[in-house]
Amino acid sequence: MSAYTYALLPFLSVGLADYATHMWGNAQAPTKENDPTVFTSRQGIETLLRRLVLDKTSFPNIDYVVGTVTGLIANSEDPTRIGSVAVKGAQGNFTVDGTFFTDCTGSAQALKWLPAAGFGGADKEAKKGKIASLPLEELKISFDPKTRYATMEFPLPPDLLKRTPVPDDGRMTIYSCLSHPTKNSESLYVLKRDGNIVQLCIGRWGGGETPSTLDEFMQHAPEVYAENGHPDWLYPFLDALHEVEDQMKLHKAILPARGFGITWRLTCRPTG
Ligand SMILES: *[C@@H]1O[C@H](CO)[C@@H](O)[C@H](O)[C@H]1NC(C)=O
């Protein structure tokens, strides 16, 4: 690791690999898997990964290119394969050649790019029922559990954990209450993260609303089913966060349908 990466480590929370998981309120038996584990925010893990991967001393052959992929181009010698990606950069358009490509844009763009590059047309000559002849739109499987979550992030006042009866045993997940699949569709999390921040999160499936304020979170928490209720310390702890409520950052996410494109069944680019 570079000195650069080491400099980042104190800001990433590292703790016991115990997620303090409660299955609808019931604590799981303590785990023996307690190797130090990085518990960091999305910003923290992204910064760490970039610094690890883009370390030119360790990996001189990795290049980072800034631009927006606008499409795929079939390999000129073997049109059944993708040969390059088209990129729109600040200085104009260019292409990047390769033999293996991954699309990490989130909601896959490849299903739009592939037909534009000539892949995925139904092969009219292929026998009916032969999987390789299915058109692209019939190869996409998707499922929408209507997942959404709200995360509220607060700076953790240094003495707050001591003033409230929170079990502070060095774990980074203070409480996680997973949903009972037949009782409700919500989960609740209280997480300590890098730079001494605390994150409250309620996630749900099946649509519906998620809380936007600390008071809404507190009103909502009892509706997240827990067989024997939530721990006694939860509400005093949440209430104490009113002290730093003015510094709260709210992040709401509505996740799109999970799509799965079986692109390996795709018809090859028609020749000629
Ligand atoms: C760059 O690529 C985009 C997307 O394919 C296209 O719309 C645009 O016309 C291209 N620009 C130039 C200068 O070729």
The ligand as an ORCA input file, in Angstrom:
! r2SCAN-3c Opt
* xyz 0 1
  C     -19.289     12.181    -30.434
  O     -20.122     11.098    -30.096
  C     -21.464     11.447    -29.878
  C     -22.195     10.204    -29.412
  O     -22.038      9.135    -30.279
  C     -22.058     12.012    -31.159
  O     -23.428     12.383    -30.931
  C     -21.251     13.210    -31.584
  O     -21.713     13.676    -32.816
  C     -19.775     12.868    -31.687
  N     -19.009     14.057    -31.928
  C     -18.097     14.163    -32.907
  C     -17.388     15.473    -32.991
  O     -17.851     13.263    -33.675
*
